[in-house]
Amino acid sequence: MRLSDVRKHLRRKIVPMENIFSLLSGLDFKSVLDVGAGTGLFLEEMRARRPQLRMVGVETNNRYCRADTGICIVGPEALTEKEKFDLILFMDVLHHNYDKATLLNYYISRHLADKGHVFIKEMSPEKQLCKYYNRLHDLLMFQERIYEISLSTLVEFLQPKLRLVSHTSRRIFLYDHYMVLLQSA
Ligand SMILES: C[S@@+](CC[C@H](N)C(=O)[O-])C[C@H]1O[C@@H](n2cnc3c(N)ncnc32)[C@H](O)[C@@H]1O
């Protein structure tokens, strides 16, 4: 079994697909960009439900880059500014980036279509014990530091460009996660 298969198996247990698809259910979109697509787990689920969508994933870890059965995951440099998407996803990727403003601005300003939507899933940093437990976990497992952001800080930061459509939260194992949907203002 490859490492990416193991990661996919574990992610499947912690990505609440039904919550996410229910938040996205009322939207009319034809194209999706998944920033930090990982192994492509979410795009595979999306493909199974809506095979007609144009889907692209972006990944900094080139072990996950692939192009098969309609799932296309590329490095960030492969996307041209001309490519616009109706929906951009950031799922558990912001906390891997210290400079979230640059990351969000880059994809939203270059790749979000007019009236397009942005969906973000992140773990909530409010519970201190969980926050430090998770930091330790990522440090030991992946030798990575993580930088959480609260829902209110995130929405405040995005609000001039995007308007809040809906949000929900969900506890996954020890951690509270929030999921938020915004639309180009
Ligand atoms: C916790 S995984 C989440 C994967 C996937 N979104 C999911 O929910 O299953 C975070 C992924 O984001 C990628 N990543 C981190 N920073 C990134 C960036 N600036 N641009 C693209 N990918 C990034 C990492 O390589 C990793 O695969």
The ligand as an ORCA input file, in Angstrom:
! r2SCAN-3c Opt
* xyz 0 1
  C      -4.262     18.452      5.734
  S      -3.960     18.265      4.013
  C      -5.598     18.460      3.378
  C      -5.765     17.792      2.040
  C      -7.164     17.902      1.438
  N      -7.565     19.296      1.257
  C      -8.194     17.173      2.282
  O      -9.042     17.843      2.910
  O      -8.142     15.946      2.343
  C      -3.212     19.815      3.543
  C      -2.595     19.776      2.138
  O      -2.328     21.115      1.719
  C      -1.084     21.135      0.996
  N      -0.611     22.530      1.041
  C      -0.142     23.222      2.107
  N       0.137     24.492      1.755
  C      -0.179     24.619      0.442
  C      -0.128     25.700     -0.495
  N       0.336     26.900     -0.134
  N      -0.536     25.477     -1.771
  C      -0.995     24.258     -2.141
  N      -1.064     23.186     -1.302
  C      -0.662     23.370     -0.025
  C      -0.229     20.120      1.739
  O       0.815     19.633      0.915
  C      -1.254     19.040      2.087
  O      -1.333     18.045      1.072
*
